[in-house]
Amino acid sequence: MPIAPIGRSGIRVVLDVMYGAGQGLLVERLRRAGCAVRELHGELNPGFGGLHPEPIPAYMGPLVAATREWRGPGPCVGFAFDGDSDRIAPVDEDGHVVTPHQVLALLVRHLVRNRRERGAVVKSVNIGRMVDLEAQALGVPLVVTPIGFKFIAATMLEHNAMVGGEESGGFAVHGHIPERDAGLICLLLLECMAMTGQSLGTLVREMEATYGPHRYGRTDLRLATLADRDRVVANLVGSPPTALLSVPLLQMDTRDGVKLIRADHSWVMLRASGTEPLLRIYAEAPTEDEVRALLDWGQRLAAEKG
């Protein structure tokens, strides 16, 4: 991928490599291309400096602050890498963390519209609906898998897919290995900004203007035993509600846990952790309040049926 156009675009880039394997991965390449770049936590530190090297909002405070406070010409954007540099989370010019759901939808749009590529889109079942709508609008097929990148990788190979992504921030694209690569995804998003001349926040807002707002949340609920955890999911599958918080139920998906999709296409999903007595609860809705209400519903259900 030529990166000189990224440098000519005037984009300022903040990279938080979280003391991990991404140290030096892109900073010098982007500088040679002409970008102004700052790298955070780029020193060797076997203890990760006390940080938890995971690209989720709870651990992205330094990146959010550095991106929002860096003043200068041209758009600014930040990227958080996890410890082994396969997962990524962007931060827009206003310090907002861009969700994996938005990232995958934006990758689909960039690959089809700007790079003129075609092919299937692969997503895990807990990735939000904006990806579905973008794939439908662009006329590319969508394949949904259980949670786990091993399922995404296998499905990408089976369908010769264009792109695949998961809720935890891992993405892969055609023409590369069918595995997550945070550096490549960072460059593709920068390329999208350079080719369109728009900031990352503007690109996300454009999609929401077309498809409506999509908010997402997740909580992990620890139960007493593995049996309690499994009983919650089994009871819900065996006796699903006809309505969820007064909205009729449209569909139930049981390919990995149980996902309840309401008539307005908002949804809540309950899934057992593979190794711990944890129940993972996911939700998507148009507003943060609705997401919180769905997550609270899932927790109340677990208390009743666990």
N, C-alpha and C positions, 0 to 999 in steps of 0.2 A: 504494500500500500504506500503510495507516495505521500509524504507528510509535509512537503514544502508548502502546499496550499493552506495547510493549517497554520503554519507560521506566518504566512502573508496575511491571514485574516485578522491578526491583531488580538486573538483570544489570549487571555491570561489564565493560566492553569495552576491550581493548587492540588498537589498529590499527597495524600496521607497514606503512607505505606505501612504504618503501624509497626515499625521495627521488623517487618517481615521480609519475605523473599522478593518483594517488589522494589527493594532499595536499588536506586539507580537504573531501574528497568526502562523508564521513559524520560527521565528528567533531562539527561544530556542530549538525547535524540531530539526532543522537542526544542531545546535551546538552540541546537545547531540549525533547526528548521526556522528559527526566528521567533519562537514563542517566549514570552515572559513566564517563567515557571518557578514555583516554590515547592519544595518537598518538605513535608513534616515527618518527624520520627524516622528519619532515614539513616540512623546510626545502628551499628551492631549492638544488640542488647539481648542476650539469651533469655532474660526474664520479661521481655517486651515492655520494659520500663514501667511495669505495673499496670499496663493497659490490657484490656481484653481485645485481642486483635480480630474483631468481627465487625463488618461494615453494616451495622444497624444503628438507628438514631441514638440509642442509649450511649453509644461509645464514639459518636461523631462530633461532639461538642467543639473540639479544637479545629476541626476542618470547617464546620459551619461558621465559626467565628472568623477564621482566616479568610474564607471566601467572601463573606459579607462585608468585612472591613477593609479589604484591599481595594483602594481607590485608584483609578487610572483610566486611560483610554481603552476602548474595546470591551467586549463582554468578558466576565470572569466566571469560571466554573471550577468546581472541586470534585475530586474523586477519592473515595476511600477504598482501599484494598484490604482483603483479609490477610492472615499470616502467611499463607502459601500462595497468595496472589492469583487465586482462581475465581474469587467472588468480588463483586464491585457494587458500590452505591454512589451515585452522583449527587452533587449539591448544586442548585442553581444559583444565579447571581444574587438572589435575595436571601440566601441561606436556607432555602427549603430543600429537604431531602427528597429526591425523586425516587419513587417506589420501584421495585422490580417489575411490577405490572406496567407502569408507565414506560420503563426502559424497554421492555420487550415490545410493546406497541410501537414505540418510536423506532426501534431497530427494524421492525417490519416495514414501517413507512419509508425509512431511509433506504433500505435495500431495494425495495420495489420502485419507489418514485425516483430516487436520485441515482441509484446504481443500476437500475433496469434489470434487476434479478427476479427470478420467479422460483417458486417451489413451495413445499408445504411448510407450515409453521407448527412447531411442536411445543406444547406447554404442559406443565403439571396441573393437576386438577384444582389446586388451590391458587392458581394465577387468575387474576380478575378478568372481567368481561370486556374491558376496552380492547384487549388483544383480539378477542373474537370479532368485535365490530370492525376493527381495522383490517383484519384478514378478509372478512366478508366484503368490505368496501373495495378492497384492492383485487378481489377475485382470486385469492390463493387459498388452498385447502388448509384446514386446521385439524390437528390430531392432539388428543388429550391423553395424558398418561398418568399412572399413579405417581406418588411423590417419591423422589429420588432421582438423581441425575443419571444413574445407570439405565433407567427406563427411557429417559429422554435421549441419551446417546444411542441406544439400540434402535429406537424409533426413527431417529434422524437417519441412521444408516439404512434402515428398511425402506424409507420413503424418499431417500436422497433429498432430505429436507433443506430448506434455505436457512432456517434459524430455529433454535430451541432455547427455552429458558425456564427457570424455576423460581419459586417464591423467595428462596434464600439469597438471590442475587447472582446466580451462576448462569452464564449464557454461552452458547456455541453457535458458529456460523459455518455455512457451506464453504468448501475450499480450504478449510483448516482441519485440524484433527477434531473428531466429535467429542470434544471435552471443553470444559470451562477455561476461559483465558481472559483475565481481567484487563491485561494490557491491550489486547486486540479490541475489546469492547470499548475501552476508553478512547482509542484512536478512531473507531467508527463513529462514536458520538461526537467527537471533535470534528471529524470530517463532515458530519451532518450539519453541525453549526456553521462550518466554513462554507459549505456548498449553498446553504440557504441564506446565509448572512444574518441569522437570528440567534438570539441567546437560547440557552437550554430551557429557561422558564417560559419564554415565548413559544417554543415548540410544544411544550406540554400544554400550555393554555390553548393553543390552536386545536389540539386533539380534544380537549375538554369542551371547547366551544362547539365542536362537531358532535360529540357523543354524550355530552353531559358529564357532570362531576362523578368521579369514582373514588370513594374513600375506603380504606382498608385497615383492619386491625387484627391482632393476634394476641392470645393470652395462653399461658400454660398453667394448667390446674393440677396440682399434685393430690392424688388420692391415696387412700391407706394401703391398698394392695393392687397387684396386677389384675386380680380377678374383679375388683371394683371398677377398674378402668375399662376392662373389656365388657363388663355387664352394661355400662352406660351406652356404649355403641350398639351392642346387640339388642338391647331393649328399644332403642330408638329406631333401628332398622325394622324390628318386628312390629312396632306400633308407632308409625310416624304420625305427627299431627296433621289435621286437615288445613289448619291455618297457623301462622306463626306471627305473634304479636298483631293479630287482627287482619293480617294480609294472607290471602289464600295461598296454599302451597301449590306450586306449579309442577315441580319435578323433584325426585330423590335420586341422587347419584351415589352408588355404593362401591365404586371401583377402588376406593382407598378410604376406609372409615365411612362416614355418611355425610353427604352434602345436601342440605335442604335449600332448594331454590324457590323463592317466592314469585308470585305473579308479576311483581314489578322488577324481577330479575336480580334483586338483592338476595344475598344468601348467607348462610352460616354453615360451617363444617366442623365436625367433631372427629378426631382421629387419635388413636392410641399411639403413644411413643413406642418405638420398637424394643426398648430395653428397660424403661423405667415406668413406675406407676404414674405416668403423666398423661393427661388428656390435653391434646392441643386443640384449641378452639380458634377458628378463623372466621372472619366476616367481611363482607363487602356491601356497601350501600352508598347512596348519593351524598350523605352527610356524616360527619363525625359522630353526631348524637345518635343517628340510627345504627351506626357500627357499634357504638358502645352498648346500645340497647340489645342488639343481637348477641354480643359477647356475654352480656349479663344474663340473657336468657339461657345461653349454653351452660353457664356456670350454675344457674339455678336448677336446670335439668339434671346436671351431674350430681348435685346435692340430693336430689329427689330419687334418682335411679341408681346411684352408686352404692 
